[in-house]
Structures are given as structure tokens and as C-alpha cells.
Amino acid sequence: MSIERVTRTVRIAAPIDRVFGVLSSPEQTTKWLVGVRSVKVLTPGEIRVGSETVSNVDALGRSWEARGRCAVLESPSRIVIETVMGPGFKSRSDSRLEAVTPSETLLHAELAFERPGGPVGMLFNAFGARERIEQDFDTSIHNLQSFIESIGDV
């Protein structure tokens, strides 16, 4: 299996705490993350390292169950989520935040994913999955920026 990475940086017109609040709220991912239809938090209490979720996701032409786990949580500057979806597809989303001004945040987002091997890996390549993942990542980052900027002060 090979690990591939997609990275993006975007400036969000919102305070770092608001951006972190959205990123660390699994229930809100359906509002901005492409393909996520539902999210259920499996671990009671506030999100912390070790918190787990299960999501219904439409990706690569079909529906999947995705299991997520918070691997790193450094409020309000970083959150890392590791996800396993279907047979052998693993990803790691690393979001790093930097306050540019009190009302502007720079998001450095990285998605690392393992391309499955064997027949599943051949299908992955044949269907242009890397390109689709990159497009969905771009759309999700744009959706996140628009969503956060639209909610204003709460």
C-alpha cells in the first residue's frame, strides 16, 4: 500500500476558536464534508483523543460505513482524525489552525490516505479515485470556509 497526500491552505474570515469548534464537532460534518450523510458519535462526552464516530458516506460511487477516531486534539490549533472505510481504505485528516488576526484564521489541511492493494487497488486506480478524492477535498475545504463564515458570531 502506498500513502498519498493532498494538502491545502485556506484563509477563513473567522476567529480560530470558531473554526476549531466546527472542525471538532462531528455532528456538523454533514454541513460541509462532501459525501457525509450522517454521523453518530460513539464515545460519550466532549470530543477528545480516542473519541470515535461512525458515519454513512457516499464515496467513489457507492455508500460506505466509515469509522473515525480522534488521534490528536490540541485546542484550538490542531485536530487529527483517522478513518477506516470499506475494505482497506484508510485516511488521516490533519487540520492545523493559525490565528492571522483576531478575526481571521489560516487552515492548513492535509488528507493522507492509503491506496488499497490487490484487486481493490486496481479498481481504485481504474476509476480515477485519486483525482476524485482531490476534487472532493477541494470542495469540502471550500464548503467548510463558506459554512464557518456564514454562521457569524454565536
Buried (B, 14 or more C-beta within 10 A) or exposed (E): EEEBEBEBEBEBEBBBEBBBBBBBEBEBBBBBBBBBEEBEBEBEEEBEEEBBBBBBBEBBEEEBEBEBBBBBBEBBBBBBBBBBBBEBBBBBBBBBBEBEEEEBBBBBBBBBBBBBEEEEBEEBEEEEBBEBBBEBBBBBBBBBBEBBEEEEEE
